[in-house]
Amino acid sequence: MHTIKIDISDNIYDNVMFFLNNLPKKDIKLHTQKKLTEEKLTDFFHSSPLQDITLERNKDIYQDRVNF
């Protein structure tokens, strides 16, 4: 038995899988693996609900909640 690894575009994936699934089961073993999408850190921040929040401070030293 031989092993083949192929990268298939989303446009033809269903067609290729249909073809492979119709081959004799005793002659082929399918091992599918979904493509992992690369998430970038910037994508996270673009879709974050916190993107409209602005953080500002009135003083250079924060002492409002410090009690001695």
C-alpha positions as CSV (number, residue, x, y, z in Angstrom):
1,M,0.0,0.0,0.0
2,H,1.2,3.6,-0.8
3,T,0.5,6.8,1.0
4,I,-0.3,10.1,-0.8
5,K,-0.7,13.5,0.7
6,I,-2.4,16.2,-1.3
7,D,-3.5,19.7,-0.6
8,I,-6.8,20.4,-2.1
9,S,-8.6,23.7,-2.5
10,D,-12.0,24.2,-0.9
11,N,-13.5,24.5,-4.4
12,I,-12.9,20.9,-5.4
13,Y,-12.6,19.2,-2.0
14,D,-16.1,17.7,-2.2
15,N,-15.6,16.3,-5.7
16,V,-12.3,14.7,-4.7
17,M,-13.8,13.2,-1.6
18,F,-16.8,11.9,-3.5
19,F,-14.4,10.2,-5.9
20,L,-12.2,8.7,-3.2
21,N,-15.2,7.5,-1.2
22,N,-16.5,5.6,-4.2
23,L,-13.3,3.5,-4.6
24,P,-13.4,0.0,-3.2
25,K,-13.1,0.1,0.6
26,K,-10.8,-2.8,0.7
27,D,-8.3,-1.0,-1.5
28,I,-8.2,2.4,0.1
29,K,-8.1,3.9,3.6
30,L,-9.0,7.5,3.9
31,H,-7.4,9.6,6.6
32,T,-8.8,13.1,6.3
33,Q,-7.5,16.1,8.2
34,K,-9.1,19.5,8.2
35,K,-7.0,22.4,7.4
36,L,-6.0,24.4,10.4
37,T,-6.6,28.1,9.8
38,E,-3.9,30.4,11.0
39,E,-5.3,32.9,13.3
40,K,-3.3,36.1,13.7
41,L,-3.2,38.2,16.8
42,T,-4.4,41.2,14.8
43,D,-7.4,39.2,13.7
44,F,-8.4,38.6,17.3
45,F,-8.2,42.3,18.1
46,H,-10.1,43.3,15.0
47,S,-13.0,41.1,16.0
48,S,-12.8,41.8,19.7
49,P,-15.7,43.5,21.5
50,L,-13.2,45.6,23.4
51,Q,-11.9,47.5,20.4
52,D,-14.0,50.6,21.1
53,I,-12.8,51.0,24.6
54,T,-10.2,53.7,25.3
55,L,-8.0,53.7,28.3
56,E,-7.0,57.1,29.6
57,R,-5.5,58.3,32.8
58,N,-5.6,61.8,34.4
59,K,-2.3,61.5,36.3
60,D,1.1,60.0,35.7
61,I,1.1,58.2,39.0
62,Y,-2.0,56.1,39.9
63,Q,-2.7,56.6,43.6
64,D,-6.5,56.9,43.7
65,R,-7.0,53.5,45.4
66,V,-3.9,53.3,47.4
67,N,-4.7,53.7,51.2
68,F,-1.8,54.0,53.6
